[in-house]
Amino acid sequence: MAANSSSTGSKSSNSAGGKQSGPSAEQVVSTFQRMRQEQRSMASKAAELEMDINEHSLVIDTLKEVDPSRKCYRLVGGVLVERTVKEVLPALETNKEQISKIIESINTQMQTKGRELTEYRERYNIRLVGEGESEAQGQSATRDSEGGGSKSGAGVLVS
């Protein structure tokens, strides 16, 4: 992970002008990465719940073709419980609906987090590694030829 920003240098309270430009580049990067990780964990949870819905659908489809008085076993809180198909089927359908609602909620939260990430990227001019490589290479060559000084429009580079 590399960070490049106009605030990369150490800040001192004696600096000329006394300007505080906000959080340091390291703080910006860590906040951005934390937000990305939150979005990733939401996505993995949504994928996990989608798999649960698929499993519920398989079981529901199978049990619909079975005699309602037939015995079946259901895992409840780590305990295998004996029930009949007519008792288990409505519970499975209810669970499936609840999981679908949770997935919708998670997707809404992921969209909100995505907008927050985009706003944060724009506010701190964050570029991801590999994003606009030709443009970034041209800017780094210009900075190197100028003695390595960072421009005022430079942002943070995140891997």
N, C-alpha and C positions, 0 to 999 in steps of 0.2 A: 504494500500500500504506500503510495507516494502522495505527498501533499505539497501543493504549490499555491501560495496565496500572497497577497500584499501584506498580510498580517503574520507571515511565517517568522519573521525576526522576533527576537525577544522584546517584549514591551517594557518600557521603564516609565515610572511616573514622572521622570524628569525630561521626557521627550519634548522637543520643540513643538509648540502648538498645543500640547496636552490633549491630543485627540484620542479617544477610545473608540475604535471602529467595531466594537462588538466582540463576539466570541473568537477565540483563536482558531486557526486552521484545524488543529487537532480536535478541538471541541466540535467544530462543524462536521468534520469527517466522522467522528464517533457518533454524533447525533444522527447523521444521515444513515450510517450503517445500522444503527439500532432500529431506525424506522424501516429500513429495507428488511431487516431480520423479522420484525413484527409482521410485515406483509407476507413474507415467505412462510412464517408459521401459520398464518391464517389460511394461506393457500394449501398447505399440507394438511391442515385440519379439514378443510373443505373436501379435499381429495379422499381423505380417510372416510369421511361421512358418506361420500358418493359410493364408495365401495360397500359400506354398510347398507345403503339403500339397495344396491344391486343384489346383495345377499338376501335382504328381506324380500325383494321381489321374487327371487328364485324360490325361496321357501314358501311364500304365499301362493305362487303359481302351482307348486307341487302339492300343497295341502288342499287346494281347491278341488283337486281331482280325487281326494281321498274321502272315505266314509267319515262323517263328522263324529261318530262315536268311537272312532279308533284312538288308541292310546298314542301319545307322542310325548317327547321329553323336551323340556326347555331349560336353558341355562339362565338362572336368575341369581345375580350377585355371586357367581362362582359355585352355585349349588344346582345340581341337576334335579329338576322337579318334574314329576309325572302328571300330565294333564290329558285332556281330550282335545281333538282337533278343533271342535267347536268352541272351546275355551281359549285356545291359543291363537286362532286365526284373527279374531277381532283385535286382540292385543298387538299382534304383529302389524296389522294395517294401521293402527293408531300410532305405533312407534315409527313406522315409515313416514307418515304424515308429519309427525313432530320433527323427525330428522330433516325432512325437506324444508320445513320452516327455518330450522337452524342454519341450513346451508344458504338459504336466501339471505338471512341476517348476516352471515359471515361474508357473503359476496358483496353486500351493501357496505360493510365495514372495510372490505378490501378496496372497493372503489373510492371510498372516502380517504383511506390511507394513501392510495395512489395519487389522488389530487393533492394531498398534503406533501407528499414526496416531490411532486412536480413543482409546487410552489416553493418548497425549500431549495430545490435545485436551482430554480430561477433566481431566488433571492440571493444565494451565495455563489452563483455562477459555477455550479459543480458540473464537472464533465467526468464521465466514466471512461476507464481505459478501453481503447478500441473504438470509441465513439468519435466519429469525425477524425480518423487518424491522419488523413492528409492535411487537414487544417491545423491540427495540433502539432504535427511535425514542422510545419511552416512557422508557427509561432515560436516553438522551442528553438529553432535555428536562429530566428531573429533575436530572441532573448540571449542566446549564447554569444552572438556576435556583438551584442551591446554590453558585454561584460557580466552577464548573468543577472542584471537587475530586473526585478519583476515590474510589469506594467500595472497601471492602476486598474485596468480591465481584467487582469488575471484572476482566475478563480481557484477552485480546489479540484485536484485530480484524484479520483477515487478508483481503486482497483476492484 
